[in-house]
Amino acid sequence: MPDYISALDLFTIGIGPSSSHTVGPMRAALLFASALRSGGKLEHTARVQVKLFGSLGATGPGHGTSNALVAGLAGQTPETCDPEEVSRAWQQANESSMWFVFDRQLNFSADDFSFQPLIHLPRHSNGLRFTSYSSSGEVLLVQTYYSVGGGFVEADHELVREQRSEVPYPFSSAEELLEICSREQLSIAELAYRNEVALHGEEVILSKLSAIWQAMKSSIETGLTKHGQLPGTLGVSRRAADMANQLRGMTEDTSNEWLQAFAIAVNEENAAGQRVVTAPTNGAAGIIPAVAYYAMKFKALPEDAIAKDFLLTAAAIGSLYKRNASISGAEAGCQGEVGSACSMAAAGLAQVLGATNKQIENAAEIAMEHNLGLTCDPVGGFVQMPCIERNAIAAGTAVAAVRLALLGDGTHKISLDTVIETMRQTGLDMSTKYKETSLGGLAVNVVEC
Ligand code: SF4
């Protein structure tokens, strides 16, 4: 676990459809390719084999993992890749019988990928193992990675993405966060900002938060214009653009329906493998952008407050879920993904609406409390049903949680820390059938056609 989980760790610009099945594996593949190159083994490599274990083995194909791995080995990153190019990567490798590790061309066969859903590596259910072989079949390098949710990748017992330095206000629980804020007379957003400035510098954090917000906005605005069917075998049609057209013709208050359309627009972009921001994961990528966009459109909040105070407060709360429970559907079920995002969005909205720190904590707690037990059972392994609509509902829950919290003074019985710990325990108790394996729930009761 890193010393401090930054907003830039939780919000990363990447591609859909899944942070743990697309973004994380692409990063892992790039790390393996880089290890081959830096170890002087790349020029001797004649074959690379990839094994996907557990949830990655079960739902990887539906989540675009194969494309992400081929693109990552070739040197692409989630932040800078062309989503269209990535969406063709696996097919191109198959058709041409070749693929690349950086610019080294290798022969490719479908046997180079092995999906092993029934094998769960002890450390995490999203395991990947890369092996490189010489032309004589000698093993040159074996590395095992874990895609632990939100695009985070671990390897060799270390969190690969993290390089930490000291922050002025470290905290590891909501209670501690509130206590420091009270002592220092800071809002949660201000405290988080000071920590981020210590980590990244003022200019970098402001420009990166702005880029993250612009990418979130763009995923909404683009998603609201697109029609047609989403990839995969389910035959799910996009509907955000149709919703928007209907809403534009209505005269009554449609802010709640717009909120849902914003979330659906993002998640349709995500399902189509397009550019989205992990918030904190891809499956839950619509909730925070939708609530933030709603605040901008219907609460007249300025964009600089959204890009700074909203996102930083959401991230401060998200760091508690990442640190003390999980943001991974494969580890904790959908409560870990959509529940965490809902709670983060509620905190961000409460902050920019002028809530006290206690009210923010209350809003975040309410939002998670009513997502406890939520299972992850994507039909056909695609991040479409129930995922897309679920983001719309969770965005509504986040706004409702803020309304409830703002009607009180922040005093409440169940603390955010308690509900986070309850989510962790519920995730541990949850059968693996309901943790992104598509072996239970809607995934087995909805007939694919
Ligand atoms: S059901 Fe929830 S956790 Fe599972 S893939 Fe969909 S959004 Fe992610």
Residues whose N, C-alpha, C, O or C-beta is under 5 A from the ligand:
A	BS01	SF4	G283 A284 G329 G333 C334 E337 T375 C376 D377 P378 V383 C387
